[in-house]
Amino acid sequence: MKALSRVDDSAAARWWWSVDHGSLFILAALMTIGVVLVFAAGPGAAARFGIADDLHFPARQIMFAPLAVAVLLGASMLTPLQARRAGSIIFAAALVSLFAAALFAPEINGSRRWLEIGPLSFQPSELLKPGFVIVAAWMLAEGARDARFPGGAIATGLYLLCATLLALQPDYGQAALLTAVWMTMFFVSGGGLIWLVCVAAVAVIGLVAGYFLSPHLARRIDGFLNPEAGDNYQVDKALEAIASGGIIPKGGASSVKLSLPDAHTDFIFAVGVAEFGMALGLVILALFAAFVIRAYMKATGLKSVFAQSAVCGLAALIGLQSIIKIGVNLRALPAKGMTLPFISYGGSSLLTAALTVGLILALTRRQAHAARRKDVMP
C-alpha cells in the first residue's frame, strides 16, 4: 500500500488512509487462526459424518475465505448513508427469510433455522442481527434528531418482533444475544433506565416461559445447572480437550478432537487449545477483546448518533457472541448453537461476520480521508 499517497484522490487511497489498520490486522489474524483450526478439526469431523475426503471442511472454508474478504472490504468502503441503505435491505431480506424458514425449512433437532437454496444453506438469523442493528440505530438517530419522531418506540418494536421470531424457531440463544445487543444500543443512545428495566424484564419472562414451553431449552438449562444429571457429553469432551492442551502446543498430536462432536463448529475453541496450548486460547481472547475495545474507542469520537449506536451494536454482536461461544466451551454457559466469529467452520457464519466488521470499519473511517460526498448521517 506504499504506492497509495495521502494526496491520492482515488477510492482505494481514500479507503486505505481512512480505515483502521489495527483492526484490519486483528481480523486477518482471526481469519488465519480460523482456517488453521478448521484444518486441525476437519478430518475428524469428516470421519464422523462419513465423508471420505479428509479435507472436505477445510477446502470449503478456504473457498469461502476470499468471499468473506471481499464482503469485508466492500462493506468497509461504504459511506454512512450507503451502510444505512445496505443494512435496511439486509434487514428486510432477513425478516422475509425468517418467515420462509418458519414455513419451509426442514426441522432439525426440533427447530427450523436453516434455509436451503440449491446446494447452499444459510441461517436467516445470522443476517438478521447486523441488519437489525443498522435499522435500530437509524431509528434511534432519527428520534434523537426530531423529538416528535418515535424512533425509540419503533426500534423497540422491531426488537420485540425479531426476538419473538427467533424464539419461535426456537433459537433462544440468538434471541438472548439480540436482547443484550439491543440493550447496549439503547443505553449508548441515551435511553432511559426504565426502558432498559422493562426490556430486561421481558427477556426474563421470555426465558422462564421458554423453560416451561420448550423441552429442548429445559434440558439445556437443567444440564448446565446439574451436570451430573444431564447429557453433557459434548461439553465434557470439550473440557477434556482444553485440559489436555496445557501450555505447550501439541502440534496435531491431540487425539481428543477425534471424539469431540462438532469439533469444527461449536467446539473449535477447545480444539485450538488442545492442539496449540492455552497460549492460543489467550491469543484468541486478546484479539477479540482488542477489536471490540478499538471499536468502542472509535465510537466515542463519532459525532453521528447513527454511527455511534450502530458501531456499539455491531461490536457488541462480535464481542458477546465470542464470549458466549468460548463460555460454552468452558462450561461457563449453557450450550448454544452459535459460532465463534471467524474461527468456527461455516460459510454463512464467516460471511456474516465479515459483513458485520466491514460495517464497523465503514462507520469508523476518518471522514477527512473518506468519500467527499456529503452523505454523513445525523
Number of C-alpha atoms within 10 A of each C-alpha: 8 5 7 14 13 14 10 13 15 13 12 13 18 24 21 19 20 21 22 19 12 12 19 17 12 17 20 14 15 19 20 14 19 27 20 15 24 28 21 24 29 28 22 24 25 19 13 14 9 10 14 10 12 17 19 15 22 23 16 14 21 16 12 18 21 12 15 24 19 16 21 25 20 15 23 24 25 22 23 21 17 16 24 24 17 17 26 20 13 20 23 16 15 23 20 13 23 26 14 16 22 20 10 14 17 15 13 9 8 12 17 22 25 22 19 13 8 6 5 10 13 17 19 23 26 20 26 24 25 28 28 27 29 27 25 29 29 26 22 29 24 20 20 19 13 11 9 9 15 15 21 22 13 16 22 20 13 16 22 18 13 23 21 16 18 24 20 15 18 20 21 22 19 21 25 18 17 28 20 19 25 26 20 18 24 24 15 16 21 12 15 10 11 9 15 16 12 11 19 15 12 14 18 13 12 17 18 12 11 18 18 11 11 14 12 16 21 16 16 20 17 17 17 21 13 12 16 10 11 14 15 17 12 18 23 16 20 31 20 16 26 23 15 20 25 16 15 14 18 15 11 14 11 18 14 20 29 18 15 25 18 19 28 30 21 25 28 29 29 32 32 30 28 32 28 22 22 21 16 20 20 11 14 23 15 13 17 21 16 16 21 23 14 16 24 18 13 20 22 12 10 18 12 16 23 27 28 25 28 31 31 27 31 28 26 22 25 21 21 18 21 22 17 21 26 23 16 23 26 18 17 13 17 21 22 17 12 18 24 25 24 27 26 28 30 20 21 18 22 27 23 23 25 27 26 27 28 26 32 29 26 27 32 25 25 18 15 10 19 21 20 12 7 8 11 17 19 15
